[in-house]
Structure formats: C-alpha cells, structure tokens
C-alpha cells in the first residue's frame, strides 16, 4: 500500500532527521526523561488513536525492555464498544497493567450525579483525580496536542498540577532547549504531553509509516446516527435520540473518540490510511472543533475543565 507523506518528511541526506523522525525522537526523549525523574508515572490509555501512538512510542523508548509504566483509563460507561475491545486486546498483547476508574461506580454510590444532557465526559475529572491520588501517580502521560484546542495550545509539555490536580496557567515553567522541570511538592503531580508538538496530520502519517493498528471506528463504515447541533451522534443508552431526531444509516467515520454522548462522526468514504490522510490534509477544522460537543459548552469549556483537574 502506498502512503501519503508530507513533503517535509523526505530528505536526500542520510544523516538528517525527517519531520516524523524529529517528532518521534522528541517524544522518546520525553518518555525517558520522565522515567529518570519520577517514581510512579502512568500512561492514560483509552484505545483512541493518540493514546495508541503514545503507547507505541513508549514501547519504542524502552525496547527491548518492557514499558516501566502502568496504564490508566477513565471509563465513562458510554465509551464505544469497539474502542474498549481494542484497548483490552492491546493491554493483553503487551502484558501491561491497566487501572480502570469507572464513572458509573461514582454515580452508583452518589459521589457523582448524571447530567441532564446525558453526557459524562465532564464527569471524568473526579474519578481521574482520585485514581491519581489513590495510586500516588506523580507523572501522568496524556495524548493532548496543541493543535487540538486553544487551552491545550498554551500548556507546556510538563504541566504542573497542585494537590487538588488543578492547573494554574500562571505556574507554568519555561522549557527552553527541551529542558523539562519535573520538580513538584508532595501531593502535586505533573501531566506530561509527549505529542504536544504533533498535529492530527502528523499522527496519521506516523500511524501509516509505523503500520500501527487502530480500531475500525476511525475508518468509514455504515452506522446508525442522528443529527444534534450539527453533529452525527450514535444512538445509545445515554439518552439519544430525542423526539424529532430521526435516526439515519450513514457512511461515517470518527476523527476523535470519546464519550458517545458528545463525540460526533463525520461523513466520509475514507476506508484506507491514504484516504484518511488526504481527507485530513484538506480539512480546515480541528478534530475537536468539528466533532466534540463538550468543547462547545462555552468559549472556555476546555480551560475551565483543565483548571478543575481534567486532562
């Protein structure tokens, strides 16, 4: 299969790093830096494309030794079954340890309450922060990228969180010459973003180059969906569709994967990596801007959640 590669990823020099090589090298350096600075790091792993690429980079960073970190996933109870199945298969394939914090457990015992709109993405913050405190994780890897959303665009690679897991943009530290400061007080931790400087297109080109497997949900397929606020949502137990929201069978795919209640599909006939890369290269909307209802609750929705402890 031929692969679409950006012009900047080709070079005549046998010693020059390609664009993707430079991004990979930076991410591998970040993983190794965290392994040397912190005692109990963990990787957030949902089975989505960014976390899959992040795990692939971690495997490369420490090969042939095993990855010295466990994995953590906050399960909303409304995740796509295809993605959860892929998550579990990947964990078993690499003999990794996975911690799962379930939003449903918090709802059942009264620590959280369902939202009127049915979406559970904003409810992930409490299970996430309590899992970090319970297991005493001092560094938490996430797949956030600066091109996704404006709040993420201004966050550092090493992002300090206080004892309540809250983010204060004024406490961000300079990262000149790729020097990362992981110093933190007892009870604090650091969120780490190895893919900060990647774009959505970089991620897909890297997936193609490295032959990384993904859940089929990322490629065009037939699915029953309904339209809400301009997005094609999947029907499910979370509360959709409502009266006046007819279900249609459409050819769609997902650019990003989160809670079913707030993650929209896009019309697409891209069934191959090449077709997806071509589609993304022509897009003028970010993946979250086009398909995530939780980011449209307000102009500062993501930043507000990050201040509260969300990733």
N, C-alpha and C positions, 0 to 999 in steps of 0.2 A: 504494500500500500504506500503510495506517495504521501508525503507530509508537507503541508504548507508551513514554511519557516520564514520568519521576518528577515528582511534584507540585512539588518544589523547582526544577525546570527550567523553570517557567513564571513570568512576571512581567508586570505591567502597565506598568512603567516602560520607556521606550525606551532609557534610559541604564544600567540595571542589568544586570550580567552574570548570565546563568543559571548554574546549577550546573556544567553541562558547559562553558560558556564560560570559567568561572574555572579549571577543571582544565586546559583546553586552553591558556589564557594562561600558567599556571604552567609547563607543560611546554615551551612555545615559549620562554619566558624561560630555562629551564634549558639548552636546546639552544644558544641564542645566547650564554649565559654561558660555556659550555664552549668554543665556537668562539673566544671572545675570550681565554680563559685558557690554553688548551692548544695544543700544536703538532701532535700526531698522534692525534686521537680516532678511535674506531672504534665502530660500532654492532653489537651482537650480533643477528644476524638468522637465525632458524631457519625462518621461514614459519609460525610459530604466531601466534595472534591478538594476543597482547601485543606481539610484535615487529613485526607488521604495523601496529598502531596507532601504535607508536613511530616507524616509518618514515614513516607518513602525517604525523605531527606534525613530523618533521624536514623533510619536503618543504614543509610549510606555513611553517615557521620561516624558510626561506631563499628561498622563491619570490619572483621568477621565476628566481633563480639556481639552479644545481644544488646538491645536498647536498654540503657540503665534507668529507664523511667517507666512508671505505670501510666495507664490511660484513665481519663475521666469523661463521662458523658452525663449531661443533664437531660433526662428523658421526660418530655412534656406529657407523654401519653397520647399525643396527636402526631407523632412522627410518621413518616411514610414507611410502610412495612418493608418495601424493597430496600430502603436505606438501612434499616435496623438489621435486616438479614445479612446485608453486605458487611456491616460493622462487626457482627458476631463471627462471620466467616473469616474476616481479616484477622481478628484477635486470635482465633484458633490457629490459623495458618502460621502465625509468627510466635505462638506461645507467649502471648502478652497477658498482663494482668489488667483487667478493666473494672473500674469502680463506676457504678451507675447510681445517680441520685434521681429519684423519681418524683416529679411534681405531684402525681396522683397520691402518693403517700402523705404529702403535706396537706392536700385537700381533705383526705380521709380523716386525718386527726385534728383538723381545724386550724392548722398553722397558716394555711392559705385559703382563700375563697375564690371560686370561679368568677371570672369577669362576665359582665352582661353580654359582651360581644362574642364570648366563647373562645377567644384567643388566649393561649397560655404562654406565648413567648415572653411577655413581661414578667411572668411568674417564675421564670428560671433563676432569678437573682438570688432569692433566699436559699434554695437548695444548693446552688453553686457555692455561695459564700460559706454556708455551714459545712459542706463537704470539704472545702479547703481548710477550714478551722479544725474539723474532726480529724483529718488525716495529717494535719500540720504540714501541708504543702507550702514551700517557701518560694517556689517559682512555678508559674502556670503558663504553658505554651498555648497560644491561640493562633488561628489561621487568619486573623484580621489583616486586611490590606488597606493602604492609604487611598487607593483609587475607589474604594467602595462607597465611602460616605465622609462628609466633611469633618465629623468629630474624630473619626479614625485617621483622617489626613493629618491632624495636628498632634497625634500621640507618638511618643518615642518608641523605639524597639524594646527598650527596658522601661516599663511603665510601673512606677511605684504605687502601691495601694496601701492605705492605712490599716489600722487594726480592725476596722469595720468593712474592709475591702473596697472602700470608696476611692475614687480618682479625683485628684485636685490638679487641674492643668498647671497651676502656678508652682507646683512642686516638681515639675519635670526637669530632668537633668540634661545638660548638653552631651552630645555623643559625637564629638569631633574625632576624626580619623578612625571611626568604628571602634572607639574605646567605650566599653559599657560599664556603668557603675551599678553594681548589684547590692550595694550596702543598704541594709534595712534594719529597723529596730525589731525587738521581739514582738510577735503578733502581726507585724506587717508582712507583706509578700510582694513579689514582683510579677506582673504579667509580661510575657515575652512574645514578640511577634516576628518570627523568622521570615515571614512573607511580606513584611511591611512595604518593601520597595518593588514588589511584583505587581503586575496588572492582571486583569482577567485573561487577556490575550497571552501573556507570559505563562500563566498557569496551564492553559490549554496546549500551548506549544510544547511545554515541558512534559505534559502528560503524553503527548504524541511521541516525543523524542524518546522518552523512557519506557514507553509501552505500559503505562500504568492502567490497571483495570479500574473501572468505575461502575456504580450502579446504573442499570439501563435507563433509569428515570431521566438521566442527563441527555438522552438521545430521543429523537422524535418517535412517538408511539401514540396509539389511539387511547383516549381517556375520556371518561365522563366528567365534564366540568360545568360550572355555571359562572356567570359574569356578576361580579360585585365590585363597584367602584372602579370599573375599567380593567379588572384583573380576572383571569380564569382560575377559579379555585376548585379544588377537589371536594366533592361531597363526602361527608363523614359524620361520625357521631358527635363532633364538636359543635354542631348546630347549623350546618348549611346543607342545602339551600333553604331560603325562606320563601314564603309565598311571593310570587311574582319574579322568581329567579329560576327560569326553566333550565333544566339540565340538557347539555348538548354533548354529542360524541365528536371530539375534535382531534386533529393531529397536532400534538403539542410536545414540548419538552421543557425541562426546568433548567434555568441558569444558576439558581442557587436553591438550596434545600434547607428548610427549617420546619417549623410547625405547620401542619396542613392548613390551619385556620388563617394563616397570614402570608403564605407563600404562593404566589401566582405562577402559573405556567405561561409560556409564550407560544404563539402559533409558529410552527416550524416544521420543515420537512428534512432537517439535518439528521441523518441516521448514521453518519460516519464522523470521525475526528476531523477530517479535512473540511467537511461541510460545516461543522460547528465552528471551526476556526475562521472560515470565510464569513460566516454569519456574524461572529463577534467583531471581526475586523471592520465590518460595515456599520455596526451599531453605534449610535450616539447617546445611548442611555446606559448608565451603570446598571449592573445586575440587581443591586438592592433598590435603586431608584425605580427600576421598571417592574419589580416583582415582589417587593416586601411591604405589606400593608402596615406592619408595626413601625416602620420608619416614617410613615406619613401621618402619624397621630398628631404631630406638631412639628414646627420647624427645627426644634432642638430635641426631638424624641430620642435619638441615639445618645447624645451627650448627657441628657438627663438620666438615662438608664445607666450609663457608664459611671456617672457620679455616685449612683446608688450601689454599684458593685457589679453591674452587668459587664459582659465582655465587650 
